[in-house]
Amino acid sequence: MLNRREFLAVVSAAAGAALIDNKASAAGVQNGSAGEGAASEDYTRYVNVFVGTGGHGHCFPGATVPFGAVQLSPDTGIQDWDWSSGYHHDDATLMGFSHTHLSGTGVGDMLDLLLVPRTGAVVLNPGVDPEARSKPEGTYRSRFNHADEKGEPGYYSVLTESAGGAKIKTELTATERTGLARFTFPPNEPAYVILDWHHAYGEKSPVKTAEVEMVSDCVIQGGRHVSRWAPNREIYFTTETSVKPTKVEVFSDDKPVSGRKASGQNLKVVLHFEPGTTLMFKSGISMVSAANAQENLKKEQPGFDFDATRAAAKRMWQKELARIHVEDSSDEHKTVFYSSLYHMMCAPTLADDCNGQYRGLDKKVHQLGAGEHNYSTYSLWDTYRALHPSFTLWQQDRVAPLVNCLIRMAEESIYGFPVWPLQDGETYCMPGYHGASVMAEACAKKIPGIDWNRAYAGMRKRNMVDDYMALGYYRRLGYIPADKVDESIGKLVEYTYCDWACARVAEATGHADDAAIQKKRSQNYRNVFDQKIQFIRPKLANGEWAPNFDPKATGHIPQHRDYTEANAWQSTFFVQHDVKGYMQLFGGREPFAKKLDQLFTEKPGVSNESVADMTGFIGQYVHGNEPSHHITYLYTWAGQPWKTQEKVREILLTHYRNDFDGLDGNEDCGQMSAWFVMSAMGLYAVDPVSATYVLSAPLFKRVAIQLGNGRQLVIQADGGQDPQKSKYIQSVTLNGKTLDRLWVRHEDIAQGGELIFKLGAEPNEKLAVTESDMPPSLTA
């Protein structure tokens, strides 16, 4: 298993109008409701698609639709960590526009089917080296200015400098499985477009084999096998131009080939056009075949009506964004909110064709049943924490299709239970197997349409049988020896939660004996907790503590890690499912709260190495990476919930910004944004499998969440409207009944109602402070 950083080291108008009506069900949505105010308010105007495209956000700014398979976006770099999405705001040159991108991941891949509009003499050198990002001469890179970039949900445009100094205008839009690019060339300059089928992430070419063919004067098809983060990935395309080219050239290894067909690794096609031409390229993609890509193109993009496609994409985004209606006097806060909501729908991504075919994790082609869909890009180590819990509220109709896809993956995969599946490959990225967590949450929340016996069969094999990533040690010893296995603590803490998840589904399917074993194992955190120093720390195979313990270090010896993108400070507060039982090891609630206080006041940083994933420090709390995301809420168990309210508000106001560098760390397929959205609404699922939410002070005065089938949950914050001051909960009512606790069950709010907070400038230190008020834990 390699963690993210280690891996980097080694339409016609009719068709457009039909998209909204037809594609909602095509992505697994049957009963999505337009939000309150949807008819009058344009929610897309609050989305800044450039948030997270700088710093370490790793977001792309280009055109996509909710959960779409195509992300048509500019590429400014294809090497190094901060170019995992292919784009970084610091750059002043770009290579071109490719059709698949990852949203905020810590490893790069994809970037399939690059289109490069150019003028002048043909240049085939892509300018891969980082130096070319600032010195593009001799490459096909083009200079651009951020002032000439424009973006909105489903649309992106930019002006790039041509060889003669004039500007080429590029506009991009998309449907679920197709992209549409419009290029406007300057007059009096030779115009051409390079279709680069070699373009892919990394220094060493990950392309194993590729084919490309000009099947007619205006249609190109191809396929390739690419092996990088996702192993041996298959991807195919069909591209059609709106204008017949004056000349076509095919290149292999940058050398011209006779005819219009080539195979190899480094394949490019150059299509020449008259000066001043405005033309369009429409492209369908498929994981199955070029023929399927062509069928996707015919179904979703039958014509060349750019404006209709753009308008349809915007309507799709408007419909989804309108599921949550926010009222607030601050447009800035609303922009951060809806930009976050936008990013939460950039993954998982659709991974099937219009005819229902998809390529599974067994590398075979499968046929979906009616109403089913296949998905990809599950960043489960990240997204089980807040993204998937949020879906159970405002995307309820999508939960069963996503979970059923995970079940099929477990049944079909040559890799075993899904960990971080990407298209038809498994990346094995990050410890744990949190497909189980997503499944168990849906089970606990009684999401219909899921066969839990099938689900548990896959979960049980990984949990009780597989010797996967040191699970053998974990089951036999109750811990993972740090002198035998790298990231021993990182693996153990994730496995304890996966045990808890499996136990929930085991109970639901009548496997009581399994559940008892799994619950007991989920307390294996006890075996690596040193009560003398009050830290979770690594242990050796002989049972002794690993030497050289430093709570700010990632490992006890050089070139070795005991923790995953963390140190002992963050890992010590990992326990999500048994906070009450865990606090007993500290000596009770007061000592636990003091340790939490210390976490937030310690000097920030890592003592033994630079860990790029660890950013957004508040003391040793690290908001830029997911293991810290639940920690502020632990004060609610410790009897000091006002500290949760205080710190959550601080993070909402200072660690999210309407700016290209607006995120502390990697977006990670929606998780970083999901923390903001859930916390800003006053709900956070510390332990998603328990089907509960911990309450904090809402940032907005009123939020209306459309739950589907006409149901609505209204969250209202009464009191002062100064977000700097009105951050403490004075009282809460649910459907008119006053709560004496600061948590709710999913079943309490899933049918709708009113959750009303009274806020104030001073903490209420008497509300929800007794032990009986704390949220549920494994230890009763």
N, C-alpha and C positions, 0 to 999 in steps of 0.2 A: 504494500500500500504506500502510495506517495501522497503526501499532502500537497497543497496547491503550489507552495513556493518551491518545494523539492522538485516537483515535476518540471518546473521552468528551468531549474538549474541543469539537469541531465538533458375597356369595356365599352362596350357600347353603352348608350345612355340607359337602355332597357336593362342591360345586364347590371349596370351600376345600381339602378333602383332596386333590382331584385336581390342584391347582395344582402341587404339588411334583413329581409324577410326570410331568406333561405339559409344564410350562413350561420344565423344564431343557432339553429338546430344542428348544423353541420359541425359545430364546435362543442356539442354536448349541452346546449342550453335549450331547455324546453319552455320554461316559465319565467324568463327574466322580465322584470317589471321596470318601466321607466320611473325614475325617481320623482319625488315631490318637487315641483318647480321645473321639471324637465322641459315642459312646453315653452317656457319663457326664458330660461337661463341657459346660456351656452357654456357648458362646463369645460369644453375643450380650450377656451380662452385662458383658463387658469393653468394649463399645462405648459411648463417650460421643458421642452424635450432635451435641452442642453444641460440640465441639472445632472451632475455626476459624470459629465464627459471630461472633466479635469481632475486634478488631484489623484486619488486612488479609487475613484468611483467606478471606473471601467465600464461606463455606459456608452451606448451608441446613439446618435441623434437622428438617424434616418427613419424611413417610412416602414411601418408595420401596422397590422390590425390586432385587436385583442387576441392573444394566444395564437397568433398566426405563425405559420411555418416559414414565411419569408420575412426577412428583415433587410430591406434594400437601403444601404447606408454607405457613407464614404469611409474609405480606409486611408489613414495617414501613416500607419505603421503596422508591420506584421511580425515584429520581434519584441522581446522584452515584456516584462510583467505589466507595466502600465498601458500596454497596447493589446491587452487580452480581448477587447472588443473590436480591435482594428482601428480605433480612433482615439486621439488624445487632443484636448483643447490647446495644448502648448504649441502644436505644430502649425506651420505656415505653408506646408505643401501637402498635397494628397495624391495618391496613386490612381484611384478610380473608385468605382462603386460596385460592391459585391452584394450578393443576395441573401447570405445567411450570416448571422452574428449572434454572439452570446452577450447576455445582458448582465454586466457587472460581475462576471466570474473572476476567479483568481488564476485561471489558466486559460490560454488562448487556443482556439480551434475554429473550424468552420471557414468563413470568408470565401464561400464557393461562388464561382461565376462572376468574375470581375469585368466590368465594362469601363473602358478608358476613352473618353472623347478627346481628340487631339487635332491640331492643325500642323502644317509644315511637313517636313520629312518624317518618314516612319522611324520611330525609335522603339525598340523592343526591350531595352533594359529597364526593369521595373523599379530600380532604386531601392532595393531591399535593405541595404546597410543603413544603420541609424544616421550616419553622417549625411545621407542623401535627403533626410527630412528637412535639412536647412540649406543644402547645396544640391539642387535637383538637376543641374546641368548634366547632359549626357544620359538622362533617364527619361522615362515617360511620365514622371511626376509633373504636377502643375502647381504653381503658386496660387494661393487664394487668401482672402481676407475674411476674418470672422464677421465683419460688418456686412459682407455680401452673402452670409448664410441666413436662411430663414427656415423655420421648422414649426410644425404643429402636428398633432396626432394624425398620422397617416400621410404626411407630406413633408418633403424636405427639398430645398433648392439652394444652389450656390453658383457663384460666378468664378470660373477658373481662368487663369491667364493663358492665352494661346501663344503659339510660337512667335507670332507677329506682334504680340503685345495687346491685342484686342481681347475681348472676353467671350468665353463659351458659357452659355447658361445651361445648367443641368437641373432638371426637376424629377423628383422621384415620388411614386405612390405605390400602393400594394393592395392585393386581396390576400386571402388566407394562404394560397399556394402559388401565387404569381406576383411578379414585380413588373412595373411599367415605368420606363425611364424616357424622358423627353429631352432631347438635346437641340439647342439652337446655336448654330455655328455663325461666326462673323463672316461677312462677305469678303471676297478677294483673297481668301486663304484656303489652300487645299484642306479638305476635311476628311477625317477618318475616325473610326472607332475600333479599338482593339478589344477583342473578346479573349481574355486571358484565362485559360482553363488550367493553368499551372498554379496560379496565385493561391497561396495557402500559408498558414501561420508557421513561422519558424525559420531558423538558419538553414538547416538541412532539409531538403525537400521531403515532405511526408507523402507525396504522390507516388504510389506504387505502379499503377498502370492507368492509362487514360485513353479515350477515343473521342474524336470529334469529326463531324461530317457536315458539309454544306449540302443538305438534301434537296434544296431548290434555290432559286436566286435570292430568296428572302428568308429561308428557314435553315437554322443550324441546330444540330442535336449532338449530344455527347454524354459520356459517363466516365466516372473514375473511381478508383479505390484509393482512399487516403487513410493513412495510419499515423495518428499523432496522439492526442489525448484520448479520443475514442478510437479504439483499434479497428483497423481494416473496415473503415466506414465506406459504404457505397452511396453515391449521389449521382443523379442524372438531371439533364435539363433539355428543354426545347426552347429556342429563342426565335422570334420572328421580327423582322423590321418592317416599318410602315412605308419605307421608300426603298426601291430597288437600288442596290449599290452599283456604282459605275465599274468597280473592280473588286475582286475578292482574292486575298492571298492567305494561304495556310502555311504555318510554320511548325516545325518540330525541332526542338533544341535551337530555336531562333534561326533555323535555316529553311529556306523555302522548299516546299514539296510540290510535286506535280499533282494535278488533280485537286479534288475538294474533300479528301478524306485522309486522316492520319491517325496513328496510334503511337504511344510512347509515354513519356512523363511530362515533358515541357511542351505543351501544345498551345498555340495561339492562332487566332483568325483575325485578319485585318480587313475591314470593310470600308471602302472609299466612297465618298459622296461629293456632290457638287458644292462649291463654296456657298455659304449663306443658307444651307439647307436646315430646315427644322424637321426632325424625324423622331420616331419613337422605336424603342426596343421593348417588346413584351416577352417575358420569360416565365415559363413554368418549371418548377422543380419537383423531383420525386426521389424517394429512396428505393424505388422498385425498378423503374425503367424509363428510358427516354419516351417510349410510347405513352406511359402513364403521365409523364410531364406534359406531353402534348395534349392529352385528354384534359388534364387540369387547366391548361391554357384555354382550350375550347370552351370548357364549362364556366370558368370564372372570368375570362378575359377574351371574349369572342371578337371584340373590335379594338379600335385604337382611340377610344374616347377618354383622354386623360382627365379632363375636368369631371366627367361623370364618375370615374373610378376614385378620384380624389374626394369628391363629395360623398360617395358611398362609404369610403373609409372613415371620413369624419363622422358620419351618422352612426357607424358602428361604435366608435369611441364615445360619442355623446350618449348613446344608449347605455353603455356599461358604466361610464362615469356617473350618470344620473342615478345609479342605484344608491348612492349616498349623497344626500343634499346637506350642505354645510351652510349655516348662517353665522356671519361674523363681520365685524366692521373692518377687519384687516384683510385687504386683498393679498398682502404678502403671505400671511398664514394660509389663506385659501390656496394660493399658488403652490406653496410647499406641499399642502395636503393633496391637491389633485395631481401634481407632478408625481407624488409618491404613489397615488392610486394607479396612475398610468403605468409606472414601472412594475407594479404588482401584477400587471396583465401582459408583460413581455415574456413570461414563462410561467408554467411549462408551455411548450409549443406543440402545435398540431403536427403529427407525424404520420399521416395517412393520405391516401389519394381520394379523388372524387368518386372513384369506383369502389371504395372500401378496402382496397389492398394496402398492406404495409409490410415492411421488412422487420421481422422480430429480432430479438436478441439471440436467436438461434441462427441468424443470417438467412432464414427462409422467408418466403413470401406467404403471407396469411391473408385470409378474407374475413373482414369484420361482419358481424351480424347487423341487422337493421338497428339504427339508433346508437350504435357503438362507435367509439373513436379511439385512435391511438395517439399517445402523446410522447414527448421527449423533453429533455432538458429539465430533469428533476434534480435540483440542488438540495437534496433532502437533509443533509447535515445542517444546513442553514434554515431551510424553509419550514421544517416541521415545527419550529418554535413560534412563529407568528403568522406567516403567509397562509399556510393551510388552515390554521384555526380561524383566520379572518374569512376564508372562503366559506366556512360552515355557517357564516352569518349572511354575507351579501352576495355570495356565489353558490348558494346551496345546491342549485340544479347542476352545478359542474362537479360537485364532490364525488358522486358515485362514478361518473365516467373516468375521473382521474384515478380513483382507487381501483376500479376494475382493470384499468390499464396496468397498474402495478401488479395486480394479481396475475394477469396474463404474462407479464414479464417474468415473474417468479416461476411460472409453469413452463415457459418456452426457452428461457435463457440458458445458454451454454456457460454463463458466468455465475449462476446461482441467483440468490435473492437480490433484488435491485438495491444498489447503494447510491450511485450517481450516474444513471443511464443517460446517454447522449446519442440520439438517433439510433442506429442499430448496434451500438457498442456500449460497453460498461467501462467507466473510467476508474472504478474502485476508489474514488477520491474521498478522503476523510474517513475517520474511524466510525464505527457503529454501522447499523443497517436500518436507517430511520424510515424506510418504507413501512416498517412495522409500526412506527409511531403514528404515521399518517393514517394507516389502516385502523389502528386501535382507537384513535380519536373519533373517526367516523363511526366505528362500532359503538363507542360509549355514547355518542350523540344520536344513535339510532337512525343514521342516514339510510333511507330505503334503497333498494335496487342493488344490493351487494350480497353475494354468496359468501357468508362468513366461514363456512366449512372449507371452501376452496382457499380462502384467504389464510386461514390458520394452517392449512397443510404446508404452504410455502414458508410461513413464519416459523412453524415448529422445526422444519428441517434445518433452517439456519440457526435457530436458537438452541436446539437440543441435540443436533447431530453433526453439523458441519464443523470441521476444524479450521475455521476461517479467521485469519488475522488474530491468532493467539487465543481464540475461544476455547481451545483445549486446555490451555493453562488456566484460563479464567474459571472454567467449570471444575477442574480438578483441585486447584489450590485456593480458589476464592480471590485470587489476585493474579497479576501478570508480572513475572520477574523482569525487573529493569535491566538485569545483566544478560537477559536472553532475548528481549524484544524491545525495539525502539518504540517510543511514545507509549510506554506501558500504562501510564496514568491516563493519557488521552483516550486510549482504547477502553480502559476499565470504566471510567465514568460514563462513557456513551453506552457501554453494554449494560450498565445497571438500569439505565432508562429504557433500553430496548427490552430488557427482561420485564420491566413493569408494563410495557406496552403489550408484550406477548401474553402476559398473565391475564390482561383484560379480555382478550379475544379467546384465550383458552377457557376462561370461565363462561363466556357467552356461548361457546360451542360444546360445553359439557366435559371439558378436560380438566376436572378439578385437581387431579394429582399433578398435572403439568403446572397448573397455576400456582399451586403451593410451592413447588420447586422454584419457579420463576420469581415469585414474590420474595422468597428467602434470598435468592441470589441477587435481587435488586438492592439488597442492603450490603453488598460486597464493598461498598464504600467504607464500611466500618473497618475492614481489614487493612486499609492504607491510610487511616487517620491516626496521626500521632497526637495523643491527648496532651502530652507534655508541652508541645509547641503549638498545638491547635492548627495543624496544617495537614492536608492530604499530601502524601509524599511517596516516592518510589520505594519499593522493597525488593530485595535480592532473592534469588532462588533458594538460598539457605534460610530465609525467613527474617534476616536482619534488614534493618533500614539501610538504604543506599547511602554511602558517605557523601561528604561535601555538600550537604544540603544548603541551598540558598533559595529562599522563597521567590526571589526575583529572577532566578535563572530558569532556563528552559530544560536543562539537563544537569546531571550530577558529574558528568565527565565531558571533556571537549569532544566535539563532532558527534554528539549523541543527544537526543531529546527524550525526556521523560514525559513531556506534556505536548499537546497539539495546539500550535499557534496560541500558546498560553504559558503561564508559569504557575507556581503553587498558589499565588494569591487568587487568581481567577478560578482555578480548578477546585480550590477548597470550597467555593460557594456554588459548585455545579449542581448539587443535589436538588432536584426539582420536585420529585414525587414523594419525598419523605422528610419534609423540612422539620416537622415536629420531632420525629425520631432522631434526626441529625442534630438538632439543637441540644438534645440530651448529652451528646458527646462533649459539648462545650461546657456543660454544667448548667444548662438552662437558657431561658430566653434572654436574660440580661447579659451574660457573657457573650452570647451569640451576637447580640446587637452591638456590643462594644467592638467585637471583631469586625463587624460590618462597618462601623464608624472608621476603624483603622484602615480598612481597605480604601476608603475614599480620601483619606488624608495622607497616606504613604507617598513618598516621592515617586513620581511616575517613571516608567522605563523598564527595560530588561537589562540585567547586569552582565550577561555573558555573550550576547550577540545582538545584532540588529534584526528584528522580525518585522518585515514590511507590513504584514497583516495586522499587527497590533498598533492601532492608532486611536485617536479620540480618548486619550487618557483623562480620567478624573481620579487623581491618586493612582491606585493600581486597578481601578475599574477601567475597562477598555471598551468604549461603545462602538469603536470601529470594527469589532469582530464579535461574532455571534455568541461565544460562551458567556459573555457578560450580560446578555440582553435581558435576562430575567432577574438579575441580582438586585436592582433597586426595589423590586417588589417584595423581597424577602423580609423587609422590616414589618410587613403586615402580619406575618407569623410571629415575629418577635415582640409584638405588642406596641410598636411605635410606627403606626401607619402614616403619621404625618411626615415622617422622613421619606417614605416612598413618594408621597405627593410633592414634596419639596424637590427631590432629586429628579423625578420624572419631568417636572415642569422646567427645571434647569436644562435638561437634555433637549427637550422639545424646542426651547427658545434659542439655545446657543450651539447645538450640534447638528442642526438642519438649517440650510440656507437656500434661498432662491438664487443660486449661483452655479456656474459650471463646476466649481469646487465646493458643492453644497452638501457632500456626504463625508462622514468621518472616514469610512473605509469602503471596500468593495460593496456594490449594491447587492451582489449575490442573489440574482434572479428574484428580487422582490423582497427579501427578508429585511434589509436595512430600512426600506420604505415601509414595510408592514409594521415594524416597531412604531414608527411615527404615527401611522394611521390609527392603529389600535390604541396606542397610548393617548393620542389627541382626542379620541372618543371616550376615554376613561375606562377602557376594558383591556386587560391583558391576560392571556392564557399562560401562566407560569408553568402549569402542568397540563398540557392539552389533553392528555389521556384521562384526566379526572373529569373532563367536560365541565370545567368551571373557569370563571374569569375573576381576577382580582381587580378591584376598582381603584382608580386614581382620579384626580380632579380633571375634568374635560377641559381642553383648551378653548373649545368653541361654545358659544352661548346656546346653540341648538344644532343637533344633527338628526336627520331622518334617514334611517337605513331601510331600504326596500328588501324585505326578506323573501319575496316571491308569493304568488297566489294571493295578492292583495294585502298581505300582512306588512306591517310597518313597526319598527322600533324607533321611538323618539327618545333621544338623550338630550336633556336640557340642563344647563348650568345657570342657576339663579344666583344673584349677588353681584359684587363689583365686577366690572368688565375689564379692569386692568390686569392683563395676564401675568404681570410681574408680581402683583399683590394677591389677587384672588386665586390662590393656588392650594388652599387648604379646605378639605371637606368638613362642613359643619354638620350636615345630615344628608341622608339619602332616602328617597321613597321609590318603590317599585309598584306601579299601578295603584298608587294611593296609599300603600302600606309602608310605614316607616321601617327601615332596616336597622338592626342593631349590629350588623356585621358589614364588612367591606369586601364582599365577594358575592357572586351570583352563580347559579347553575345555568348551563346552557338551556335546559328545558324551561327555566324561568323566563327567558327572553326570546326564545326561538320562534314563538308564535306571535311576537309583537308586544306592544305595550308602551308604557312611559317610564323611563328611568330618570328621575329628577334629582339633581344635586343642588344643595345650597352651599355656596362657597364663601370664604372669608379670608381676611388678610392674616389672621392668627390661627395657629393650629388648635384643633379640638383634641386635647390629650385624654379625653374620656371616651371617645367614640371607638368602638371595636378594639379595645385594648386587653380584654380578658382572654384567657386561654381558650375558653369556649367559643370565642368569636373568630378564632383563626380559621383560615381556609382548610379544606381537607388535606390529609396526609395518609400515607400507607400506615404509619403508626397511629392507631386510633386514640 
